[in-house]
Amino acid sequence: MDLVKELDFYRLENKITPQALAEQFGVSFVTVNRWFNNKTRPSKIQQYQIEKFFSYRMGKSTKKRKR
């Protein structure tokens, strides 16, 4: 799945606003909105941060399942 689509899916599943997501990644709401509307793509640094975020979230959810 495309990284931006995955991020949008995560946002919708967890009821997170685009504004809150933007704050979490240290970018503006406009930037996140442009990603979701396919106007721009995250930079390489932003992609790395998103991938790091997902790997952390996946590790965290895996730990919860093991309990």
N, C-alpha and C positions, 0 to 999 in steps of 0.2 A: 504494500500500500504506500502511496505517496506520503511523504513526511508531513506535508501541510494537511492533507486529508486526515491522516492519523491524529494530528493535533486537534483538528476541528471535531473529529469524532470523540476524542477524549474530553474536549471542552463540553460538548453536548451531553455526553454520558454522565459527567460529574457536575453538571449545572454550573459551569464556571462562565462568567461573562468574558467577552473579548477584552474588556478593560482590565479585569483581574489577571487574565493571562498575559497581557502586555506588561503589566507591572511585575509579574513573576519573571519574565524574561528580560526586563530592563529596556523595553522598547515602547514606543508610543502606541496608543490605540489605533491610530491611522496605519501604522506599519502592519499590525496584526490584521487589520481589516483588508489591507491590500493583498496580504498573503492569501486570505480566505476567498477573495474575489479574483484571484489569479492575475492581479495587476503586476505584482513583483514576487520574487522568491526570496526566502531567507538567505542571507550571506553565508559564506562557509563557516564563519564563527557562530552565527546564529543557528545554523544547522547542527553544528557540534553541540551547542548548548541544549537544543531540543532532543537530540539523540541521547545525550547524557541524562537529561530529565527522564526520558522514557526508560532507559536502562536502570536508573535508580528506582523508578516506580515499579518496574517489573520485578526487580530484586526484592523490593518491599512487599509486594503482593505474594511472591513466592514464599517468603519467610512466614507470612501469615498463614498460608495453606499448610505448611509443615507442622504447625502447632497442633 
